[in-house]
Amino acid sequence: MNNSICFLVLISLSSLLHGFSSFPLCTDSWAPMKQETPLKFCSYNGSVCCNTTQDLLLQKQFEALNVIYPVCASLLKSTMCAICDQFSAHLFEIDSRPRKVPVLCNTTSSMKSHQSKVGDFSDFCTKLWNTCGNISLLSSPFAPATQGRTTDHWHSKEDFCEAFGGSEDAVCFNGESVSFSQVDAPPPPAGLCLEKIGNGAYINLVPHPDGSNRAFVSNQQGQIWLVTIPHEGSSGILGINDSEPFLDITDQVLYDTEFGLMSMAFHPNFVNNGRFFLSFNCDKIKHAGCSGRCSCNTDVNCDPSKLSADGGVQPCQYHIVVAEFTVNGTALEASMAKSSNPSEVRRIFTMGLPYKGGHAGQILFGPADGYLYLTMGDGSHTDDPYNFAQNKKSLLGKIMRLDIDNIPSAKEISEKRQWGNYSIPRDNPYIGTKELEPEIWALGFRNPWRCSFDSERPSYFFCGDCGQDQYEEVDLVTKGGNYGWRVYEGHMPFFPRTSPGGNTSASSISSIFPVMGYNHSNIGRAESASITGSYFYRSMTDPCMYKRYLYMDLYAEALWAGTENPENSGNFSTTKIPFRCAHDSLMQCNIVAGGSTPSLGYVFSFAEDNKKDVYVLTSTGVYRVTRPSRCNFTCAKEHVVDLGTHRQSSDASMSRKMFKGSKDIAFLLLFLVLYPGFDLVNHYLC
């Protein structure tokens, strides 16, 4: 079966399964806002999805119903106000179809076991029907659709609850705010086992979009190689020819401690169009074509001439660049190309940096929307003195979302004062707001170093954001979210030593606090601590690590695994876990004297391949997360089978849970396509 057919099979099977992600999110995909005082009509408090204007509108809509029975009125009011619940996106199932009312809990729907149940409200749909008669309110959201009907009344409770009752996988409304009960979390893994598969200090590893075991790796100097990844447990090493890079733009790249080729991203349709994108730094004094508007300008009340000298360089001497490239046209198919053209196809984005440090620069495509996300730090080493991260007209300290497939004319770009050749997605949060730049997806970051989308839940977007003096954080990023810097560092209020750009008060923002992180004191360091964000682990190579988020510190002295509990709640606990190197690796690790911990050097980045195996990219080489038993770690879920190569199968208990009921075959096929760890079966299937 070829790749295109396999893809269609996967899409068809995926349509049978209803995805579920339930961290707090509103129906417009925005993060909930913090409400200091309860809403007057709907009475919600804390994090809510309604402001006072929306609350007043709901009150007017309710009063227009003119319900005279108090008990019925109370139930209708609570149902209408569910739109203000911090989990309203899931109550209203925005991922499936628009709804006027939330999914109502009833005994025919399998209500999530973690949702609170209050009295007989577990069958809220029946209670609403029995209390309010046959729901003949023509102006209410419960009015039946006129198409195909001869009456404006519902015929029966079954008819009504079929229309508004919950589905098997829904978070449903039971008359109360959605709440999650803590369940027993699985025990933390005994440790993380790594196998070294390559030398070389690479800062990026991106799987080949064709789904194979090939990948692209790049160094900070500006070179990219096409490599072959060996099978886990095969004792193989990274297949690379150093003398034949896929691309070499070292003559265009400024290489320094915090400068270089920072990131690369391949177009979702790369196998057909050969387009890929690089994020790098340049020096306008050394590199021709390195020019652009300075991020310190009158728009953000910043005067470049008043910036303090940073190592004697000019303000905005250095730039962040995102540029488009393409593979050489000698290959019959882009997916078979082994080299690319070093000349830019198009300059997507260019911005002058005010200082030398803290500019991030990662690019990645959203798996659900296909847009290009660009992370940008506040541009400074300390204090963000001009308060760029909170400045609504600055792109520093932000995550941007760009459409690189629809390029406007040069005139439109100039009129809109854009920073390059891109358009703004129509559903960006600030596209119609003069206060904020339309490129912005989220704000309030110091230096977001390595972000990733969860491969099984694309709405889960994690970013590790580097702290300054006290705290390193992991943020669960949502549309329009403000993540606090420099009002907060992590959960703690932050007070800059100098602030020529002014301050932002804590009461003026709805800061979203990190879901994971660590204090600098946890690793015995002060200012030198720096987080490296990673991935939500989705490989079955280490089944005890499955469903956990991994992250490390730059200095490789500690590794954490974050566990969400309850699942899909957005609530995480973290555990510091040991890590070792596999005793049977072909390439042996350097071991810290007097112990068993490997000396990884500096941790630059994490990566994920097409099989969802996770890699740690360091100054001493490339390491892959491998089976726990290879490091003598105990994992009861680990099973080894012989499929012609020494490979690990899936967790048997998880498989039994997945492959049950009427969806056995669909789940089985989907599982085999998604987890090519079943090499033999997958070989014949795809």
C-alpha positions as CSV (number, residue, x, y, z in Angstrom):
1,M,0.0,0.0,0.0
2,N,1.6,3.3,-1.0
3,N,1.9,6.3,1.3
4,S,-1.0,8.2,-0.2
5,I,-3.4,5.3,0.2
6,C,-2.1,4.8,3.7
7,F,-2.7,8.4,4.5
8,L,-6.3,8.1,3.3
9,V,-6.8,5.0,5.4
10,L,-5.5,6.9,8.4
11,I,-7.8,9.9,7.8
12,S,-10.8,7.6,7.3
13,L,-10.1,5.7,10.5
14,S,-9.4,8.9,12.4
15,S,-12.9,10.1,11.5
16,L,-14.3,7.2,13.4
17,L,-12.6,8.4,16.6
18,H,-13.6,11.5,18.4
19,G,-10.6,13.4,19.7
20,F,-10.7,14.7,23.3
21,S,-8.7,17.5,24.8
22,S,-10.0,19.2,27.9
23,F,-7.6,21.7,29.3
24,P,-9.6,25.0,29.9
25,L,-10.6,26.5,26.6
26,C,-13.5,28.7,25.5
27,T,-15.7,28.2,22.5
28,D,-13.8,30.8,20.5
29,S,-10.6,28.9,21.2
30,W,-9.3,31.6,23.6
31,A,-8.0,30.9,27.0
32,P,-10.4,31.7,29.9
33,M,-10.0,35.1,31.4
34,K,-9.6,35.8,35.1
35,Q,-12.7,37.4,36.7
36,E,-11.9,39.0,40.0
37,T,-15.6,39.4,41.0
38,P,-18.4,37.0,40.0
39,L,-20.5,37.7,36.9
40,K,-23.7,39.3,38.0
41,F,-26.1,37.1,36.0
42,C,-24.3,33.8,35.4
43,S,-22.4,34.0,38.8
44,Y,-19.3,32.3,37.5
45,N,-16.1,33.4,39.2
46,G,-12.4,32.9,38.7
47,S,-11.3,31.7,35.2
48,V,-14.3,32.2,32.9
49,C,-15.2,32.4,29.2
50,C,-17.5,35.5,29.5
51,N,-16.9,39.1,30.2
52,T,-19.5,41.5,31.8
53,T,-20.8,42.5,28.4
54,Q,-21.5,38.9,27.4
55,D,-23.0,38.2,30.8
56,L,-25.5,41.1,30.3
57,L,-26.4,39.8,26.8
58,L,-27.1,36.4,28.3
59,Q,-29.4,38.0,30.9
60,K,-31.4,39.8,28.2
61,Q,-31.7,36.6,26.1
62,F,-32.9,34.7,29.2
63,E,-35.4,37.5,30.2
64,A,-36.8,37.4,26.6
65,L,-37.8,33.7,27.2
66,N,-40.3,34.9,29.9
67,V,-40.2,31.6,31.8
68,I,-42.7,31.8,34.7
69,Y,-41.9,28.5,36.5
70,P,-39.0,29.1,39.0
71,V,-37.5,25.6,38.9
72,C,-37.6,25.5,35.1
73,A,-36.1,29.0,34.9
74,S,-33.3,28.0,37.2
75,L,-32.4,25.0,35.0
76,L,-32.6,27.0,31.7
77,K,-30.5,29.8,33.2
78,S,-27.7,27.4,34.3
79,T,-27.7,25.8,30.8
80,M,-27.5,29.1,29.0
81,C,-24.7,30.2,31.3
82,A,-22.6,27.1,30.6
83,I,-21.1,29.1,27.7
84,C,-19.2,31.0,30.4
85,D,-17.7,27.8,31.9
86,Q,-13.9,27.6,31.5
87,F,-14.3,24.3,29.7
88,S,-17.1,25.6,27.4
89,A,-15.2,24.6,24.2
90,H,-15.6,21.0,25.2
91,L,-19.2,21.3,26.6
92,F,-20.2,22.8,23.3
93,E,-18.1,20.3,21.2
94,I,-16.5,23.0,19.0
95,D,-14.3,20.5,17.3
96,S,-17.3,18.6,15.9
97,R,-20.1,21.0,15.1
98,P,-21.5,24.3,16.3
99,R,-24.0,24.0,19.1
100,K,-26.5,26.4,20.7
101,V,-26.6,24.6,24.0
102,P,-24.0,22.4,25.8
103,V,-24.0,18.6,25.6
104,L,-26.5,17.5,28.3
105,C,-25.7,14.6,30.6
106,N,-28.2,11.8,30.5
107,T,-28.2,8.1,31.4
108,T,-27.8,7.0,27.8
109,S,-24.6,8.8,27.5
110,S,-21.5,7.5,29.2
111,M,-20.6,10.5,31.3
112,K,-16.9,10.8,32.0
113,S,-16.1,9.2,35.3
114,H,-14.0,12.1,36.4
115,Q,-16.7,14.7,36.1
116,S,-18.6,15.7,39.2
117,K,-22.0,14.3,39.8
118,V,-24.4,16.2,42.1
119,G,-27.5,14.2,43.2
120,D,-29.7,13.2,40.2
121,F,-28.1,15.8,37.9
122,S,-26.2,12.9,36.3
123,D,-29.3,12.6,34.1
124,F,-29.6,16.4,33.6
125,C,-31.3,16.0,30.2
126,T,-34.2,14.1,31.7
127,K,-34.5,16.5,34.6
128,L,-34.6,19.4,32.2
129,W,-37.3,17.7,30.1
130,N,-39.4,16.7,33.1
131,T,-39.2,20.1,34.7
132,C,-39.8,22.3,31.7
133,G,-42.5,20.2,29.9
134,N,-42.0,19.5,26.3
135,I,-39.7,22.6,25.7
136,S,-42.0,24.6,23.3
137,L,-40.1,27.9,23.8
138,L,-39.8,29.1,20.2
139,S,-37.2,31.7,20.8
140,S,-35.0,29.4,23.0
141,P,-31.9,27.6,21.9
142,F,-33.9,24.4,22.5
143,A,-36.4,25.1,19.7
144,P,-36.4,22.2,17.3
145,A,-35.1,22.6,13.8
146,T,-38.0,23.3,11.4
147,Q,-36.6,21.3,8.6
148,G,-38.4,18.0,8.3
149,R,-40.7,18.8,11.1
150,T,-44.4,19.6,11.2
151,T,-44.5,21.0,14.7
152,D,-42.5,23.3,16.9
153,H,-42.7,20.9,19.8
154,W,-40.5,18.0,20.7
155,H,-42.4,14.7,20.6
156,S,-40.8,13.0,23.5
157,K,-37.9,13.0,26.0
158,E,-36.1,10.5,23.8
159,D,-36.4,12.8,20.8
160,F,-35.2,15.8,22.9
161,C,-32.3,14.0,24.5
162,E,-31.2,12.5,21.2
163,A,-30.7,16.0,19.9
164,F,-29.1,17.5,23.1
165,G,-27.8,14.5,25.0
166,G,-24.2,13.6,25.3
167,S,-22.2,11.2,23.1
168,E,-20.0,8.5,24.4
169,D,-16.9,10.6,24.5
170,A,-18.4,14.0,25.5
171,V,-17.8,16.1,28.5
172,C,-21.4,16.8,29.4
173,F,-23.3,19.5,31.4
174,N,-25.0,18.3,34.6
175,G,-26.2,21.6,35.9
176,E,-22.9,22.6,37.6
177,S,-19.5,23.9,36.6
178,V,-17.3,21.2,35.0
179,S,-14.9,19.8,37.6
180,F,-12.4,17.1,37.6
181,S,-11.7,14.8,40.5
182,Q,-8.1,13.7,41.3
183,V,-7.5,10.1,40.4
184,D,-4.6,7.9,41.4
185,A,-1.7,8.9,39.2
186,P,0.4,6.1,37.7
187,P,3.8,5.7,39.5
188,P,6.6,7.7,38.0
189,P,9.0,5.8,35.7
190,A,12.1,4.3,37.3
191,G,14.2,6.3,34.9
192,L,14.9,7.3,31.3
193,C,17.2,5.1,29.2
194,L,19.2,6.8,26.4
195,E,21.2,5.3,23.6
196,K,23.8,7.4,21.8
197,I,23.4,7.1,18.0
198,G,25.6,9.9,16.8
199,N,28.3,12.5,17.4
200,G,27.9,16.1,16.3
201,A,26.5,19.1,18.1
202,Y,23.2,19.5,16.2
203,I,20.6,22.0,17.3
204,N,17.7,20.7,15.2
205,L,16.4,17.3,14.1
206,V,13.2,17.2,12.0
207,P,11.7,14.0,10.6
208,H,11.4,13.7,6.8
209,P,7.9,14.6,5.8
210,D,7.7,11.4,3.7
211,G,7.2,9.4,6.9
212,S,10.4,7.3,6.4
213,N,13.2,6.8,8.9
214,R,15.1,9.7,7.4
215,A,15.5,13.1,9.1
216,F,17.2,16.4,8.6
217,V,19.7,17.6,11.2
218,S,21.3,21.1,11.4
219,N,24.0,22.8,13.3
220,Q,24.1,26.3,14.6
221,Q,26.7,27.4,12.1
222,G,24.2,27.0,9.1
223,Q,24.6,23.5,7.7
224,I,21.8,20.9,7.2
225,W,22.3,17.2,6.5
226,L,19.9,14.5,5.4
227,V,20.4,11.5,7.7
228,T,19.1,7.9,8.2
229,I,18.0,6.9,11.6
230,P,18.8,3.4,12.7
231,H,16.1,1.1,14.2
232,E,15.9,1.2,18.0
233,G,17.9,-1.7,19.4
234,S,19.7,-2.4,16.1
235,S,23.1,-1.1,17.4
236,G,23.2,1.2,14.4
237,I,24.3,4.8,14.3
238,L,23.1,7.9,12.6
239,G,23.8,7.6,8.8
240,I,25.3,10.9,7.7
241,N,27.9,12.0,5.2
242,D,29.5,15.1,6.7
243,S,31.0,16.1,3.4
244,E,27.7,16.3,1.5
245,P,25.3,18.7,3.4
246,F,21.8,19.0,2.2
247,L,22.2,22.8,2.4
248,D,25.0,25.1,3.5
249,I,24.2,28.7,4.2
250,T,27.1,29.4,6.6
251,D,28.0,32.5,4.6
252,Q,24.6,34.0,5.4
253,V,24.4,33.1,9.1
254,L,25.8,34.9,12.1
255,Y,27.1,32.2,14.4
256,D,27.6,33.1,18.1
257,T,26.5,31.8,21.5
258,E,22.9,32.8,21.0
259,F,23.0,33.3,17.2
260,G,23.0,31.0,14.3
261,L,20.7,28.7,12.3
262,M,18.0,28.5,15.0
263,S,15.3,26.3,13.5
264,M,13.9,24.7,10.4
265,A,10.4,23.6,9.3
266,F,9.3,21.7,6.3
267,H,6.1,22.6,4.5
268,P,3.2,20.1,5.2
269,N,3.2,19.4,1.4
270,F,7.0,19.2,1.1
271,V,7.0,15.8,-0.6
272,N,5.2,17.5,-3.5
273,N,6.4,21.2,-3.5
274,G,9.9,20.9,-2.0
275,R,9.4,24.0,0.2
276,F,11.1,24.4,3.5
277,F,11.8,27.3,5.9
278,L,14.8,28.3,8.0
279,S,15.0,30.7,10.9
280,F,18.5,32.2,11.4
281,N,20.4,35.3,12.4
282,C,22.4,37.7,10.3
283,D,24.7,40.7,10.9
284,K,23.9,43.8,8.7
285,I,27.5,44.8,8.7
286,K,28.8,41.4,7.5
287,H,26.0,40.0,5.4
288,A,24.5,41.5,2.3
289,G,20.7,41.6,2.4
290,C,20.6,41.6,6.2
291,S,18.3,44.6,6.6
292,G,14.9,45.2,8.1
293,R,12.9,47.4,10.5
294,C,14.3,47.6,14.0
295,S,12.1,46.1,16.7
296,C,12.9,49.2,18.8
297,N,11.0,51.9,17.1
298,T,8.4,54.7,17.6
299,D,5.5,52.2,17.4
300,V,6.6,50.7,20.7
301,N,7.9,54.0,22.3
302,C,11.5,52.9,21.9
303,D,14.3,55.1,20.7
304,P,17.2,53.0,19.2
305,S,19.7,55.7,19.9
306,K,19.0,55.4,23.6
307,L,19.5,51.7,23.8
308,S,22.5,50.9,26.0
309,A,25.4,49.5,24.1
310,D,25.5,45.7,24.2
311,G,29.1,44.6,23.7
312,G,29.7,47.7,21.5
313,V,27.3,46.7,18.8
314,Q,24.8,48.9,17.1
315,P,21.1,48.6,18.0
316,C,19.5,46.3,15.5
317,Q,22.9,45.3,14.0
318,Y,21.7,41.7,14.3
319,H,18.5,40.4,12.8
320,I,16.2,37.4,13.0
321,V,15.3,36.1,9.5
322,V,12.8,33.5,8.4
323,A,13.4,32.6,4.8
324,E,11.9,30.1,2.3
325,F,14.1,27.7,0.4
326,T,13.5,24.8,-2.0
327,V,15.1,21.5,-3.0
328,N,17.1,21.3,-6.2
329,G,15.1,20.5,-9.3
330,T,17.2,17.5,-10.3
331,A,15.1,15.0,-8.4
332,L,11.9,13.5,-10.0
333,E,10.2,14.0,-6.7
334,A,10.9,16.5,-3.9
335,S,10.9,13.7,-1.4
336,M,13.9,12.1,-3.2
337,A,16.0,15.2,-3.3
338,K,19.3,15.0,-1.6
339,S,20.3,18.7,-1.8
340,S,18.7,22.1,-2.0
341,N,19.3,25.5,-3.5
342,P,21.2,27.9,-1.1
343,S,19.5,30.9,-2.7
344,E,16.4,32.2,-1.0
345,V,13.1,31.7,-2.7
346,R,11.4,34.4,-0.5
347,R,12.2,36.4,2.6
348,I,9.3,35.6,4.9
349,F,10.2,37.7,8.0
350,T,13.0,40.0,9.0
351,M,13.3,42.0,12.2
352,G,16.2,43.9,13.8
353,L,17.0,42.9,17.4
354,P,17.6,45.5,20.2
355,Y,20.1,43.4,22.1
356,K,22.2,40.2,21.6
357,G,20.2,37.8,23.8
358,G,16.9,36.1,24.3
359,H,15.3,36.0,20.9
360,A,14.3,32.3,20.6
361,G,13.5,31.9,16.9
362,Q,11.9,28.5,16.5
363,I,9.5,27.9,13.6
364,L,7.0,25.0,13.3
365,F,3.9,24.2,11.4
366,G,0.6,23.7,13.3
367,P,-0.5,20.1,12.6
368,A,-4.2,21.0,12.6
369,D,-4.1,24.4,10.7
370,G,-1.0,24.2,8.5
371,Y,0.1,27.8,9.6
372,L,3.7,28.7,10.5
373,Y,4.3,29.5,14.2
374,L,7.3,31.7,15.0
375,T,8.5,32.0,18.6
376,M,10.2,35.3,19.7
377,G,11.9,36.1,22.9
378,D,12.0,39.6,24.5
379,G,15.3,40.3,22.9
380,S,17.3,41.0,26.1
381,H,19.5,39.2,28.6
382,T,17.9,40.7,31.7
383,D,14.8,42.4,32.8
384,D,13.2,43.1,29.4
385,P,13.8,46.8,30.2
386,Y,11.5,48.1,27.5
387,N,8.7,45.7,28.6
388,F,8.5,44.3,25.0
389,A,6.8,41.1,26.1
390,Q,3.8,43.0,27.4
391,N,3.9,45.8,24.8
392,K,0.9,45.2,22.6
393,K,2.6,46.8,19.5
394,S,5.8,44.8,19.8
395,L,6.4,41.3,18.3
396,L,9.1,40.6,20.9
397,G,8.2,38.2,23.7
398,K,5.4,36.7,21.5
399,I,4.4,33.6,19.5
400,M,3.3,34.6,16.0
401,R,1.1,32.7,13.6
402,L,1.6,33.4,9.9
403,D,0.1,32.2,6.6
404,I,3.0,31.6,4.2
405,D,0.8,30.1,1.4
406,N,-1.1,33.3,0.6
407,I,1.4,36.1,0.0
408,P,-0.1,39.6,-0.4
409,S,1.2,42.1,-2.9
410,A,4.1,44.4,-2.1
411,K,1.7,47.3,-1.8
412,E,-0.4,45.5,0.8
413,I,2.6,44.5,2.8
414,S,3.8,48.1,2.9
415,E,0.4,49.5,3.8
416,K,0.0,47.0,6.6
417,R,3.6,47.6,7.8
418,Q,4.2,43.9,7.9
419,W,7.6,42.5,8.6
420,G,7.7,40.3,5.4
421,N,6.0,38.2,2.9
422,Y,3.0,36.5,4.6
423,S,-0.6,37.1,5.3
424,I,-2.5,36.9,8.6
425,P,-4.8,34.0,9.3
426,R,-8.4,35.2,9.6
427,D,-8.9,33.6,13.0
428,N,-5.8,35.1,14.7
429,P,-6.9,36.6,18.0
430,Y,-6.0,40.2,17.3
431,I,-6.6,40.5,13.6
432,G,-9.2,43.2,14.0
433,T,-7.7,44.8,17.1
434,K,-5.7,48.0,16.9
435,E,-4.2,47.5,20.3
436,L,-2.2,44.4,19.3
437,E,-0.3,43.3,16.2
438,P,-2.3,40.8,14.1
439,E,0.6,38.4,13.8
440,I,0.4,37.6,17.6
441,W,-1.0,34.3,18.7
442,A,0.1,34.5,22.3
443,L,2.2,36.9,24.4
444,G,4.1,37.4,27.6
445,F,7.2,35.2,27.0
446,R,10.8,35.8,28.0
447,N,12.6,33.3,25.7
448,P,10.5,30.4,24.6
449,W,13.1,27.7,23.9
450,R,11.6,24.7,22.2
451,C,7.8,24.3,21.6
452,S,5.9,21.3,20.4
453,F,2.4,20.2,19.6
454,D,1.2,16.9,21.1
455,S,1.0,14.5,18.2
456,E,-2.2,13.0,19.5
457,R,-3.9,16.2,20.7
458,P,-2.9,19.1,18.4
459,S,-4.7,21.6,20.7
460,Y,-2.0,20.9,23.3
461,F,0.8,23.3,22.4
462,F,3.7,23.2,24.9
463,C,6.5,25.8,25.2
464,G,9.5,25.8,27.6
465,D,10.1,29.4,28.5
466,C,13.5,30.4,30.0
467,G,13.4,32.2,33.3
468,Q,15.8,34.9,34.5
469,D,16.6,34.6,38.2
470,Q,14.3,32.1,39.9
471,Y,12.0,29.9,37.7
472,E,12.0,27.9,34.5
473,E,8.5,27.2,33.1
474,V,6.5,25.0,30.7
475,D,3.4,26.7,29.3
476,L,0.4,25.2,27.8
477,V,-0.2,27.8,25.1
478,T,-3.6,28.8,23.9
479,K,-4.9,31.4,21.4
480,G,-4.7,34.9,22.8
481,G,-3.1,33.7,26.1
482,N,-0.9,36.0,28.1
483,Y,1.9,34.1,30.0
484,G,2.9,36.9,32.3
485,W,6.5,37.9,31.7
486,R,7.7,40.4,32.9
487,V,4.9,40.9,35.4
488,Y,5.6,37.4,36.6
489,E,8.5,35.0,36.4
490,G,6.7,31.7,36.5
491,H,4.2,32.1,39.4
492,M,6.2,34.8,41.2
493,P,5.9,38.5,40.8
494,F,8.9,40.1,39.0
495,F,10.3,43.5,39.6
496,P,12.8,44.8,37.0
497,R,15.8,46.8,38.1
498,T,15.4,49.3,35.3
499,S,12.3,50.0,33.2
500,P,12.7,52.8,30.7
501,G,9.8,51.3,28.7
502,G,7.4,51.4,31.6
503,N,5.7,48.7,33.6
504,T,2.5,46.6,33.4
505,S,0.4,46.0,36.4
506,A,-0.7,42.5,37.4
507,S,-4.3,43.6,37.7
508,S,-4.3,44.8,34.0
509,I,-3.6,41.3,32.6
510,S,-5.1,37.8,33.0
511,S,-1.8,36.0,33.3
512,I,-1.8,32.2,32.6
513,F,0.6,30.5,34.9
514,P,2.9,27.6,33.9
515,V,1.7,24.0,34.1
516,M,5.1,22.7,34.9
517,G,8.6,24.0,35.7
518,Y,11.3,24.2,38.4
519,N,13.1,26.6,40.6
520,H,16.7,27.4,40.0
521,S,17.4,26.1,43.5
522,N,16.2,22.7,42.5
523,I,19.3,22.1,40.4
524,G,21.8,24.1,42.5
525,R,22.1,26.9,40.0
526,A,21.1,30.6,39.9
527,E,21.1,32.7,36.8
528,S,22.7,30.0,34.7
529,A,19.7,27.7,34.7
530,S,17.9,27.5,31.4
531,I,15.0,25.2,30.4
532,T,14.9,23.1,27.2
533,G,11.3,22.2,26.3
534,S,10.5,18.8,24.8
535,Y,7.6,16.6,23.7
536,F,4.6,14.8,25.1
537,Y,6.0,11.3,24.8
538,R,3.9,9.2,22.4
539,S,6.2,6.4,21.5
540,M,5.7,2.8,22.8
541,T,9.4,2.3,22.9
542,D,9.2,3.2,26.6
543,P,5.6,2.4,27.6
544,C,6.2,3.7,31.2
545,M,7.0,7.1,29.7
546,Y,4.0,7.2,27.5
547,K,1.7,10.2,28.0
548,R,4.3,12.2,29.9
549,Y,5.9,15.5,29.0
550,L,9.7,15.5,29.2
551,Y,12.0,18.5,29.7
552,M,15.5,19.2,30.9
553,D,17.8,22.0,31.9
554,L,20.5,23.2,29.5
555,Y,23.2,21.9,31.8
556,A,21.8,18.4,31.7
557,E,21.9,18.0,35.4
558,A,18.3,17.1,35.8
559,L,15.4,15.7,33.8
560,W,11.7,15.9,34.6
561,A,8.6,14.0,33.5
562,G,5.3,15.8,33.7
563,T,2.1,13.7,34.2
564,E,-1.4,15.1,33.5
565,N,-3.8,14.0,36.2
566,P,-6.7,13.6,35.6
567,E,-6.1,13.0,31.9
568,N,-7.1,15.9,29.7
569,S,-7.6,18.3,32.6
570,G,-4.6,20.5,32.1
571,N,-3.4,19.7,35.6
572,F,0.2,18.4,35.8
573,S,2.5,17.0,38.4
574,T,6.2,16.6,37.8
575,T,8.9,14.2,38.9
576,K,12.6,14.5,38.6
577,I,13.8,11.2,37.2
578,P,17.3,9.7,36.7
579,F,18.7,8.9,33.3
580,R,21.4,6.5,32.1
581,C,22.9,5.3,28.8
582,A,22.1,1.8,27.4
583,H,24.8,-0.7,28.3
584,D,24.6,-2.3,24.9
585,S,24.9,0.8,22.7
586,L,27.5,0.7,19.9
587,M,28.5,4.3,20.8
588,Q,29.2,4.5,24.5
589,C,28.4,7.6,26.6
590,N,30.9,9.5,28.8
591,I,29.9,8.8,32.4
592,V,30.1,11.3,35.2
593,A,33.0,10.2,37.5
594,G,31.8,8.2,40.5
595,G,28.3,7.5,39.2
596,S,26.2,6.1,36.3
597,T,24.8,9.4,34.9
598,P,26.0,10.2,31.4
599,S,27.8,13.4,30.7
600,L,25.6,15.0,28.0
601,G,27.3,18.3,27.9
602,Y,24.8,21.0,27.0
603,V,21.2,20.1,26.1
604,F,20.4,22.1,23.0
605,S,17.0,20.7,22.0
606,F,14.7,17.7,21.8
607,A,13.3,16.1,18.7
608,E,10.7,13.6,17.6
609,D,10.9,11.3,14.6
610,N,8.1,9.8,12.4
611,K,7.8,6.9,14.8
612,K,7.3,9.3,17.7
613,D,10.6,8.3,19.3
614,V,12.2,11.2,21.2
615,Y,15.8,12.4,20.9
616,V,18.0,14.6,23.0
617,L,20.3,16.9,21.0
618,T,23.4,17.9,23.0
619,S,26.9,19.3,22.6
620,T,28.3,15.7,22.9
621,G,26.0,14.0,20.4
622,V,22.5,12.7,19.6
623,Y,20.7,10.4,22.1
624,R,17.5,8.5,21.6
625,V,15.1,7.4,24.3
626,T,15.2,3.6,24.3
627,R,13.8,0.6,26.2
628,P,14.1,0.9,30.0
629,S,15.6,-2.6,30.2
630,R,18.6,-1.6,28.3
631,C,19.6,0.6,31.3
632,N,18.4,-2.0,33.9
633,F,15.4,0.2,34.7
634,T,12.3,-1.8,35.6
635,C,9.1,-1.1,33.6
636,A,6.4,-3.7,34.0
637,K,4.7,-2.6,30.8
638,E,7.7,-3.4,28.6
639,H,7.4,-6.4,26.4
640,V,10.0,-7.6,23.9
641,V,8.9,-9.6,20.8
642,D,10.9,-11.0,17.9
643,L,9.7,-9.6,14.5
644,G,12.9,-10.3,12.7
645,T,14.6,-7.4,14.5
646,H,14.9,-6.7,18.2
647,R,11.8,-4.5,18.7
648,Q,9.5,-3.6,21.5
649,S,5.8,-4.1,21.2
650,S,3.1,-2.0,22.7
651,D,1.9,-2.1,26.2
652,A,-0.4,-5.1,26.2
653,S,-2.8,-3.7,28.8
654,M,-3.2,-0.5,26.8
655,S,-3.8,-2.5,23.7
656,R,-6.6,-4.5,25.4
657,K,-8.3,-1.3,26.5
658,M,-8.0,0.2,23.0
659,F,-9.2,-2.8,21.0
660,K,-12.6,-3.4,22.5
661,G,-16.2,-2.9,21.5
662,S,-17.5,-2.2,18.0
663,K,-14.4,-0.2,17.0
664,D,-11.9,-3.1,17.4
665,I,-10.9,-3.2,13.7
666,A,-10.7,0.5,13.2
667,F,-8.6,0.9,16.4
668,L,-6.3,-1.9,15.4
669,L,-5.6,-0.6,12.0
670,L,-5.2,3.0,13.3
671,F,-2.8,1.7,16.0
672,L,-0.7,-0.1,13.5
673,V,-0.5,2.9,11.2
674,L,0.3,5.3,14.0
675,Y,2.8,3.0,15.7
676,P,5.3,1.6,13.2
677,G,7.0,-0.1,16.0
678,F,5.1,-3.1,14.7
679,D,7.6,-3.2,11.8
680,L,6.6,-6.4,10.1
681,V,2.9,-5.7,10.0
682,N,3.4,-2.0,9.1
683,H,5.7,-3.1,6.3
684,Y,3.0,-5.0,4.6
685,L,0.2,-2.4,5.5
686,C,2.0,0.7,4.3
